[in-house]
Amino acid sequence: METYYRELVGFLSARLGNRQVAEDVAHDAYVRVLERSGDTEIAHPRAFLYRTALNLVIDGHRRSVLRQAEPLEVLDNDERYQDPALQQAVDQGQRLELMRRALDELPAACRDCFLLRKLEGLSHPEIATRLNLSRALVEKHIVNAMKHCRVRMREWESL
């Protein structure tokens, strides 16, 4: 299924007009499909991957439209936009620590690719050049890191 990654990014880039956003959507789609594929075999993996990616784009657009449609007074009074309570700050600190632990479980190259993409915003070719890896391997490392972190965070949060 990883063979469709570049094709999917090109497809999403054409629709979204932003390659970096397209790569992020493609990563999220891959993670969702990989998480789902453990349950049952997917008859048409390429079609399922594209449908998942398009659904993520549609969901993102809907959230954006809803945020734009909220009147200013609702936003001012909405608790989500207030300073976080102490408990929320503690929860966030705990989540960050869990994320750090999950990243520490990854092989160094996988972790480095993920951090260069997510923290430094480097493109896949930039990461490949910096780490002297193929672009395909960089893409694989990032998808694997995202899947691993999601799975571990869910495991730890359910305890």
C-alpha positions in Angstrom: 0.0 0.0 0.0 3.0 2.3 0.5 3.3 2.3 -3.3 0.4 4.7 -3.6 1.9 7.4 -1.3 3.5 9.7 -3.9 0.5 9.3 -6.2 -1.9 10.2 -3.3 0.2 13.2 -2.3 0.1 14.5 -6.0 -3.6 13.9 -6.1 -4.2 15.8 -2.8 -1.7 18.6 -3.8 -3.7 19.3 -6.9 -6.9 19.6 -4.9 -5.6 21.4 -1.9 -3.0 23.6 -3.6 -0.5 23.0 -0.8 2.0 20.1 -0.9 2.8 20.2 2.8 -0.9 20.0 3.7 -1.3 17.2 1.2 1.5 15.2 2.8 -0.1 15.7 6.2 -3.4 14.5 5.0 -1.8 11.5 3.2 0.1 10.6 6.5 -3.2 10.7 8.5 -5.0 8.7 5.8 -2.2 6.0 5.9 -2.3 5.8 9.6 -6.1 5.3 9.6 -5.9 2.7 6.9 -3.0 0.9 8.6 -4.9 0.9 11.9 -8.0 -0.5 10.2 -6.2 -3.0 8.0 -5.3 -5.1 11.1 -9.0 -5.9 11.6 -9.9 -7.3 8.2 -8.4 -7.5 4.8 -9.2 -4.5 2.6 -10.5 -5.6 -0.8 -9.4 -2.5 -2.7 -6.6 -0.8 -0.7 -5.9 2.0 -3.2 -9.6 3.0 -3.4 -10.0 2.8 0.4 -6.9 4.9 0.9 -8.1 7.6 -1.5 -11.6 7.6 0.1 -10.1 7.9 3.5 -7.9 10.9 2.4 -10.8 12.6 0.8 -12.9 12.1 3.9 -10.2 13.8 5.9 -10.1 16.7 3.5 -13.9 17.1 3.7 -13.9 16.8 7.5 -11.2 19.5 7.7 -13.1 21.7 5.5 -16.3 21.3 7.5 -14.5 22.1 10.7 -13.1 25.2 9.1 -16.5 26.4 7.9 -18.0 25.8 11.3 -15.3 27.8 13.0 -15.8 30.7 10.5 -19.5 30.6 11.0 -19.5 31.0 14.8 -20.4 34.5 16.0 -17.7 36.4 17.8 -19.6 36.5 21.1 -19.9 32.7 21.1 -16.1 32.5 20.6 -15.5 35.0 23.4 -17.6 32.9 25.8 -16.5 29.5 24.6 -14.5 27.7 27.3 -12.2 26.2 24.7 -10.7 29.7 24.2 -10.2 30.5 27.9 -6.9 29.9 29.6 -6.5 26.2 30.4 -7.3 25.2 34.0 -4.6 23.7 36.1 -5.8 20.2 35.5 -5.8 20.7 31.7 -2.2 21.9 32.0 -1.3 18.8 34.0 -3.1 16.5 31.5 -1.2 18.2 28.6 2.1 17.7 30.4 1.3 14.1 31.0 0.3 13.6 27.3 3.6 15.2 26.2 5.5 12.9 28.5 3.7 9.9 27.0 4.4 11.1 23.5 8.1 11.5 24.4 8.1 7.9 25.7 6.4 6.6 22.5 9.0 8.4 20.4 11.8 7.0 22.5 10.6 3.5 21.6 11.2 4.1 17.9 14.4 3.4 16.1 16.6 6.5 15.8 16.1 7.0 12.0 12.3 6.6 12.3 12.2 9.1 15.2 14.5 11.6 13.5 12.4 11.6 10.3 9.2 12.1 12.3 10.7 15.0 14.4 12.3 16.7 11.4 8.9 16.6 9.6 6.6 17.6 12.5 8.8 19.9 14.5 11.1 21.5 11.9 8.6 21.3 9.0 11.1 19.9 6.6 9.8 18.3 3.4 10.5 14.6 2.6 13.2 15.4 0.1 14.9 17.7 2.6 14.8 15.0 5.3 16.1 12.4 2.8 19.0 14.7 2.0 19.8 15.6 5.6 19.7 12.0 6.8 21.1 10.4 3.6 18.1 8.2 3.2 15.8 7.5 0.2 12.6 9.6 0.0 10.6 6.3 0.1 12.3 5.3 3.4 11.6 8.7 4.9 7.9 8.4 4.0 7.8 4.9 5.5 9.5 6.0 8.7 7.1 8.9 9.2 4.0 6.8 8.6 5.4 4.1 11.0 6.2 6.7 13.6 2.7 8.2 13.4 1.1 4.8 13.7 3.2 3.8 16.6 2.6 7.0 18.6 -1.2 6.8 18.0 -1.3 3.2 19.1 0.8 3.8 22.2 -1.0 6.9 23.3 -4.4 5.1 23.0 -3.0 2.2 25.0 -1.6 4.4 27.8 -4.6 6.7 28.0 -6.9 3.7 28.4 -5.1 2.6 31.5 
